[in-house]
Amino acid sequence: MSKLNFLVITLILFSSCSFNKNSKFWTSSQKINEEKNTNFKEIFPKEEALKKEFNSNLKIKLTTKPVNKTYSNNYLNNNGRLNFDGNLKKSSRYKFSKIDNFSHYQPEISFFKNNVIFFDNKGSILQFNDQSKLIWKNNYYSKSQKKLRPILQFANNEKYLIVADNIAKYYLLDIQNGKLIWSKKNLAPFNSQIKIYKDKFFVIDLTNTLRCFSIKDGSELWSLKTENSLIRTQKKLSMVIVGKKIYFNNSIGDISAVDIAKGELLWQLPTQSSLVYESAFSLKTSDIISDKRSLFFSNNKNQFFSVDINTGSFNWENKINSDLRSTIIDDIIISISLEGYLIITDKRSGNIIRVTDIFQNFKIKKRSKIKPTGFIVGLNKIYLSTSNGRLLVIDIITGKTISVLKIDSEKISKPFVLNKNLFLIKDNSIIKLN
């Protein structure tokens, strides 16, 4: 029985049961409140998820030199160790009209040199510089499209800005002035990263189809459709490019390798043994990352995989419950679980080296409702954002939480770093910390 037929039968069974255009955007600087470092007793409500410390006294020393983050053509999705060590004592905000259902999406800032590019809830794209001055603001949506509150994804090659959205529109802008070069309509909405490769770019739509478009005119060069699900996930899909091949995931957990020039499928690896109604609806997979030899990714089903990039076979699997992008540094993988544990894994063997509880400062009654939303690794610290508006600063060597900063009371995005500033997105503003 095919996965699709099985899903249809499952659905039938379930259905029978009850069940401001100003020159200055940033507000005046203000102090960030630091929460008290109070310890609370750990609890373990789910036996299947890793929820206890392991080798917590083990110290980890990174030897790889830090790098300045570049956001154009990050083919491997690996943030690595960033040259950032901000004191995070002051913040300012750029405000925009509130994005509806922000907590369901993973929008990202696009950086161009020292400038920041983002959008508002009507699809207007704004670029402003490091002095808070608006460079340009343009909107290419009709009145009816604006009412749909499009969510935009960006990619740029420092010449062009590519935009793809969740109402099936994609278009190209001159990144210097925001002028429209061309605009096209797809058969289905998009929900993935965008990757630029030479004169092409790639994006995945909600039919689990990887599409290759020409940057020159937006024409489709080829497409590759993978197995679709009747349930549409809102978790953004990801892809990496190694050599002349592109590797991507779909909403049901399959990983596919495709020849970039021809659009031919090289191999495909299912990661879920069966597709049931609950799994199709709730599966959330992290971004794929790569070291050019293997692919690494995890999901919210307590699975972390390493896959051989050439053969599509599993190198190893361990139990880490996370839909956050991990980071490879030296020969270790740094991950953070949905339960609030910092996990260090040997990337070659898959053995877990250390587990430390970084949520121990949260009260027991609130802890289960708080989820990590993303992290970066800086010079000596890890910076982790959460669904309740906190930013945790974690010591890399010990894995212990140094401080918890109250940024907001609602969900904030994963951190972004540009020069000496850290950026976080919330539903109505970008928060700049320095």
C-alpha positions as CSV (number, residue, x, y, z in Angstrom):
1,M,0.0,0.0,0.0
2,S,1.4,3.4,-1.0
3,K,2.0,6.2,1.6
4,L,-0.7,8.3,0.0
5,N,-3.4,5.5,0.0
6,F,-2.5,4.8,3.6
7,L,-2.9,8.4,4.6
8,V,-6.3,8.7,2.8
9,I,-7.6,5.6,4.7
10,T,-6.3,7.0,8.0
11,L,-8.0,10.4,7.3
12,I,-11.3,8.6,6.7
13,L,-11.0,6.7,9.9
14,F,-10.2,9.8,11.9
15,S,-13.1,11.7,10.3
16,S,-15.6,9.2,11.7
17,C,-14.6,9.8,15.2
18,S,-15.1,12.8,17.5
19,F,-12.6,14.4,18.3
20,N,6.6,54.7,9.0
21,K,8.4,56.1,6.3
22,N,10.8,58.2,8.6
23,S,14.5,58.5,8.2
24,K,15.1,57.1,11.6
25,F,13.7,53.7,12.5
26,W,15.3,52.8,15.8
27,T,13.9,53.8,19.1
28,S,16.2,55.3,21.8
29,S,18.5,52.8,23.5
30,Q,17.2,51.1,26.6
31,K,18.6,48.7,29.2
32,I,17.8,45.0,29.0
33,N,16.6,43.3,32.1
34,E,18.6,40.3,33.3
35,E,16.7,37.6,35.1
36,K,18.0,36.2,38.3
37,N,20.0,33.0,38.1
38,T,17.8,30.7,40.2
39,N,18.1,26.9,40.1
40,F,15.0,24.7,39.9
41,K,14.6,21.0,40.1
42,E,14.6,19.1,36.8
43,I,11.6,17.1,35.7
44,F,11.3,14.3,33.1
45,P,7.7,14.1,31.8
46,K,8.6,12.2,28.6
47,E,10.8,9.1,28.8
48,E,11.4,8.9,25.1
49,A,13.1,12.3,24.9
50,L,16.6,12.9,26.3
51,K,16.0,14.7,29.5
52,K,18.9,14.2,31.8
53,E,22.4,15.6,32.0
54,F,25.4,13.5,30.8
55,N,29.1,14.3,31.4
56,S,27.9,17.7,32.6
57,N,31.4,18.4,34.1
58,L,33.1,17.8,30.8
59,K,34.6,21.0,29.3
60,I,34.6,21.6,25.6
61,K,37.2,23.8,23.9
62,L,36.8,25.0,20.4
63,T,39.9,25.3,18.2
64,T,38.4,26.5,14.9
65,K,39.0,30.2,14.3
66,P,35.8,32.3,14.3
67,V,34.6,33.7,11.1
68,N,32.6,36.8,10.1
69,K,29.2,35.6,9.1
70,T,28.3,35.9,5.4
71,Y,24.7,35.3,4.4
72,S,25.0,35.2,0.6
73,N,25.3,31.7,-0.8
74,N,25.5,29.8,2.5
75,Y,25.4,26.5,0.6
76,L,26.1,24.3,3.6
77,N,23.6,26.0,6.1
78,N,26.3,25.7,8.7
79,N,26.7,28.8,10.8
80,G,29.9,27.6,12.4
81,R,31.7,29.7,15.1
82,L,31.0,33.4,14.6
83,N,33.3,36.3,15.4
84,F,30.8,37.8,17.8
85,D,31.0,38.6,21.5
86,G,28.5,41.4,22.1
87,N,27.7,42.6,25.6
88,L,24.0,42.9,24.8
89,K,23.4,45.7,27.3
90,K,21.4,48.0,25.0
91,S,18.6,47.5,22.5
92,S,16.7,49.4,19.9
93,R,13.9,48.5,17.6
94,Y,12.7,49.0,14.1
95,K,8.9,48.8,14.1
96,F,6.6,47.7,11.3
97,S,3.0,46.6,10.9
98,K,2.3,43.4,12.8
99,I,2.7,40.1,11.0
100,D,-0.3,37.9,11.5
101,N,0.4,34.4,12.8
102,F,4.1,35.2,13.2
103,S,4.6,32.3,15.5
104,H,3.7,29.8,12.7
105,Y,6.5,31.0,10.4
106,Q,10.2,31.4,10.2
107,P,10.9,34.6,8.3
108,E,14.5,35.7,8.0
109,I,16.4,38.9,7.6
110,S,18.4,39.4,4.4
111,F,21.7,41.3,4.7
112,F,23.3,43.3,2.0
113,K,26.7,44.7,3.0
114,N,25.9,46.6,6.2
115,N,22.2,47.0,5.3
116,V,19.2,45.0,6.6
117,I,16.2,43.9,4.4
118,F,12.9,42.7,5.8
119,F,9.1,43.0,5.1
120,D,5.9,44.1,6.8
121,N,2.4,42.5,6.9
122,K,1.3,43.9,3.6
123,G,4.4,42.6,1.7
124,S,6.3,45.9,1.6
125,I,10.0,45.3,1.4
126,L,12.3,47.7,3.2
127,Q,16.0,48.2,3.2
128,F,17.7,50.4,5.8
129,N,21.4,51.0,6.6
130,D,23.4,50.7,9.8
131,Q,22.6,54.3,10.6
132,S,18.8,53.5,10.7
133,K,18.1,55.4,7.5
134,L,15.6,54.0,5.1
135,I,17.2,53.3,1.7
136,W,14.1,52.1,-0.1
137,K,10.6,50.7,0.5
138,N,8.6,49.0,-2.3
139,N,5.5,46.9,-2.6
140,Y,4.6,44.8,-5.6
141,Y,1.3,43.4,-4.4
142,S,-2.2,44.2,-5.5
143,K,-4.9,45.3,-3.0
144,S,-6.3,41.8,-2.9
145,Q,-2.9,40.2,-2.4
146,K,-2.0,42.6,0.4
147,K,-5.1,41.4,2.3
148,L,-3.6,37.9,2.2
149,R,-0.7,39.1,4.4
150,P,2.1,37.4,2.4
151,I,5.1,35.9,4.2
152,L,8.3,36.5,2.2
153,Q,11.5,34.6,2.0
154,F,14.6,36.2,0.7
155,A,18.0,35.4,-0.9
156,N,20.5,37.7,-2.5
157,N,23.8,37.5,-4.4
158,E,24.7,41.1,-3.6
159,K,23.3,42.2,-7.0
160,Y,19.8,40.8,-7.0
161,L,17.2,40.1,-4.3
162,I,15.1,37.1,-4.9
163,V,11.7,36.9,-3.2
164,A,9.3,33.9,-2.9
165,D,6.2,33.9,-0.8
166,N,3.4,31.8,0.6
167,I,0.8,33.0,-2.0
168,A,2.8,31.4,-4.9
169,K,4.4,34.6,-6.2
170,Y,8.2,35.0,-6.9
171,Y,10.0,37.9,-8.2
172,L,13.4,39.6,-8.7
173,L,14.5,43.1,-7.5
174,D,17.6,45.2,-8.0
175,I,19.0,45.1,-4.5
176,Q,20.5,48.6,-4.8
177,N,17.2,50.4,-5.4
178,G,14.4,47.8,-4.9
179,K,13.2,48.1,-8.5
180,L,11.3,45.2,-9.9
181,I,13.0,43.3,-12.7
182,W,10.5,40.5,-13.3
183,S,7.6,38.8,-11.5
184,K,6.1,35.3,-11.9
185,K,3.4,33.1,-10.5
186,N,3.9,29.5,-9.4
187,L,1.3,26.7,-9.3
188,A,1.6,26.4,-5.5
189,P,2.8,28.6,-2.6
190,F,6.4,28.4,-1.5
191,N,7.6,27.3,2.0
192,S,11.4,26.9,1.9
193,Q,14.8,28.5,1.9
194,I,15.9,29.9,-1.4
195,K,19.4,28.9,-2.7
196,I,21.2,30.8,-5.5
197,Y,23.7,28.9,-7.6
198,K,25.4,30.8,-10.5
199,D,22.6,31.9,-12.8
200,K,19.9,29.7,-11.2
201,F,18.0,29.6,-7.9
202,F,16.1,26.9,-6.1
203,V,12.9,26.9,-4.0
204,I,10.5,24.2,-2.8
205,D,6.7,24.7,-2.9
206,L,3.9,23.1,-0.9
207,T,3.5,20.2,-3.3
208,N,7.0,19.0,-2.2
209,T,8.3,20.0,-5.6
210,L,11.9,21.4,-5.9
211,R,11.9,24.0,-8.7
212,C,14.9,25.4,-10.5
213,F,14.4,28.9,-12.0
214,S,16.5,31.2,-14.2
215,I,17.6,34.4,-12.5
216,K,17.6,36.2,-15.8
217,D,13.9,36.0,-16.5
218,G,12.3,33.7,-13.9
219,S,11.5,30.9,-16.3
220,E,11.4,27.4,-14.9
221,L,14.4,25.3,-16.0
222,W,13.4,22.0,-14.4
223,S,11.4,20.7,-11.5
224,L,11.5,17.5,-9.4
225,K,8.3,16.4,-7.6
226,T,8.6,14.2,-4.5
227,E,5.8,12.4,-2.6
228,N,3.2,14.9,-1.4
229,S,1.2,14.9,1.8
230,L,-2.5,15.9,2.2
231,I,-1.4,17.8,5.3
232,R,0.6,21.0,4.6
233,T,3.3,21.7,7.1
234,Q,4.2,25.3,8.0
235,K,7.7,24.3,8.9
236,K,10.1,25.8,6.4
237,L,11.9,23.2,4.3
238,S,15.7,23.4,3.6
239,M,18.4,22.5,1.1
240,V,22.2,22.4,0.8
241,I,24.4,22.5,-2.2
242,V,27.6,20.5,-2.4
243,G,29.6,20.5,-5.6
244,K,27.1,20.2,-8.5
245,K,24.3,18.5,-6.4
246,I,21.5,19.9,-4.4
247,Y,20.1,18.0,-1.3
248,F,16.7,18.9,0.1
249,N,14.0,17.6,2.5
250,N,10.2,17.5,2.1
251,S,7.3,17.7,4.5
252,I,7.2,13.9,5.1
253,G,10.8,13.5,6.0
254,D,12.3,12.3,2.7
255,I,15.8,13.5,1.8
256,S,16.6,13.7,-1.9
257,A,19.8,14.3,-3.9
258,V,19.5,16.0,-7.4
259,D,21.9,16.8,-10.2
260,I,21.8,20.6,-10.6
261,A,22.5,20.6,-14.3
262,K,20.0,18.0,-15.4
263,G,17.4,18.0,-12.6
264,E,17.7,14.2,-12.3
265,L,17.1,12.4,-9.0
266,L,20.3,10.7,-7.8
267,W,19.0,9.1,-4.7
268,Q,16.2,9.5,-2.2
269,L,16.1,8.4,1.5
270,P,12.9,8.1,3.6
271,T,13.5,8.8,7.2
272,Q,10.1,7.9,8.5
273,S,9.1,4.2,8.6
274,S,5.4,4.9,8.1
275,L,3.2,7.9,7.4
276,V,0.2,8.2,9.7
277,Y,-2.1,11.1,10.2
278,E,-0.5,12.4,13.3
279,S,3.1,12.2,11.9
280,A,2.2,14.0,8.7
281,F,0.6,16.8,10.6
282,S,3.2,17.3,13.3
283,L,6.5,16.3,11.8
284,K,9.0,19.2,12.0
285,T,12.5,18.7,10.6
286,S,15.5,20.9,11.3
287,D,17.4,22.6,8.5
288,I,19.9,20.2,6.8
289,I,23.5,21.1,7.4
290,S,26.6,19.6,5.8
291,D,30.4,19.3,6.1
292,K,30.6,18.3,2.4
293,R,30.8,14.7,3.3
294,S,27.6,14.0,5.2
295,L,24.2,15.6,5.8
296,F,23.0,16.2,9.4
297,F,19.5,16.9,10.5
298,S,17.1,16.2,13.3
299,N,13.3,16.3,13.9
300,N,10.7,16.6,16.7
301,K,10.3,12.8,16.7
302,N,13.4,12.3,18.7
303,Q,15.6,11.4,15.8
304,F,19.0,12.9,14.7
305,F,20.5,11.5,11.5
306,S,23.9,11.5,9.7
307,V,23.6,10.6,6.0
308,D,26.4,9.8,3.6
309,I,26.2,12.5,0.9
310,N,27.3,10.2,-2.0
311,T,25.3,7.1,-1.3
312,G,22.3,8.3,0.6
313,S,22.8,5.7,3.3
314,F,22.6,6.3,7.1
315,N,25.9,6.8,8.8
316,W,24.3,6.8,12.2
317,E,21.1,7.8,14.1
318,N,20.8,8.9,17.7
319,K,18.0,10.3,19.9
320,I,17.9,14.1,19.9
321,N,14.5,15.8,19.9
322,S,15.0,19.0,18.0
323,D,13.7,20.9,14.9
324,L,16.4,23.6,15.3
325,R,19.4,24.0,13.0
326,S,22.5,22.5,14.6
327,T,26.0,23.8,14.1
328,I,29.2,21.9,13.1
329,I,32.5,23.1,14.6
330,D,35.7,21.1,14.5
331,D,34.5,17.4,14.8
332,I,31.5,18.1,17.0
333,I,27.9,19.0,16.4
334,I,26.2,21.5,18.7
335,S,22.4,21.0,19.1
336,I,19.7,22.2,21.4
337,S,16.7,20.0,22.1
338,L,13.1,21.1,22.4
339,E,13.3,20.3,26.1
340,G,16.0,22.8,26.7
341,Y,19.2,20.7,26.7
342,L,22.5,21.6,25.1
343,I,23.9,18.5,23.4
344,I,27.4,17.9,22.0
345,T,27.8,15.0,19.6
346,D,30.8,13.5,17.9
347,K,30.0,14.0,14.2
348,R,31.9,10.9,13.1
349,S,30.4,8.3,15.4
350,G,27.2,9.9,16.5
351,N,28.1,9.4,20.1
352,I,26.7,12.0,22.5
353,I,29.6,13.6,24.4
354,R,27.9,15.9,26.8
355,V,24.4,17.0,27.8
356,T,23.7,20.1,29.9
357,D,20.4,21.5,31.1
358,I,20.2,25.1,29.9
359,F,16.6,25.6,31.0
360,Q,17.2,25.0,34.6
361,N,16.6,28.7,35.5
362,F,13.0,28.5,34.3
363,K,10.2,27.7,36.8
364,I,9.0,24.1,36.6
365,K,5.4,25.0,35.8
366,K,6.5,27.3,32.9
367,R,9.3,25.2,31.5
368,S,7.2,22.8,29.5
369,K,5.5,25.7,27.6
370,I,8.8,27.3,26.6
371,K,10.5,26.2,23.4
372,P,13.9,27.2,21.9
373,T,13.6,29.0,18.6
374,G,17.2,29.1,17.4
375,F,20.8,29.7,18.3
376,I,24.2,30.9,17.1
377,V,27.7,30.1,18.4
378,G,29.9,33.1,19.0
379,L,33.5,33.4,20.2
380,N,33.0,32.0,23.7
381,K,29.2,31.9,24.1
382,I,26.1,30.4,22.6
383,Y,23.1,32.8,22.1
384,L,19.7,31.0,22.3
385,S,16.3,32.6,21.7
386,T,13.0,31.3,23.1
387,S,9.3,31.3,22.4
388,N,8.7,33.5,25.5
389,G,10.9,36.3,24.4
390,R,14.1,35.4,26.3
391,L,17.7,35.3,25.1
392,L,19.9,32.8,26.9
393,V,23.7,33.4,27.0
394,I,25.5,30.1,27.5
395,D,29.1,29.4,28.2
396,I,30.6,27.1,25.5
397,I,33.2,25.5,27.7
398,T,30.9,24.4,30.5
399,G,27.6,24.4,28.8
400,K,26.1,26.4,31.7
401,T,23.6,29.2,31.2
402,I,25.4,32.5,32.3
403,S,22.4,34.8,32.0
404,V,18.8,35.1,30.8
405,L,17.9,38.4,29.1
406,K,14.3,39.5,28.9
407,I,13.9,40.8,25.3
408,D,10.1,40.5,25.0
409,S,7.1,38.6,26.4
410,E,6.3,36.8,23.2
411,K,8.1,34.6,20.6
412,I,11.3,36.0,19.1
413,S,13.1,34.5,16.1
414,K,16.5,32.8,16.0
415,P,19.4,35.3,16.3
416,F,21.2,36.9,13.4
417,V,24.6,38.5,13.6
418,L,25.9,41.4,11.4
419,N,29.2,43.0,12.4
420,K,29.0,43.7,16.1
421,N,25.2,43.6,16.3
422,L,22.7,40.8,17.1
423,F,19.3,40.9,15.5
424,L,16.0,39.2,16.6
425,I,12.7,39.4,14.8
426,K,9.3,39.6,16.5
427,D,5.8,40.1,15.1
428,N,6.0,43.9,14.8
429,S,9.7,44.8,15.0
430,I,13.3,43.9,14.5
431,I,15.3,44.1,17.7
432,K,18.9,45.2,17.5
433,L,21.2,44.4,20.4
434,N,24.7,45.7,20.9
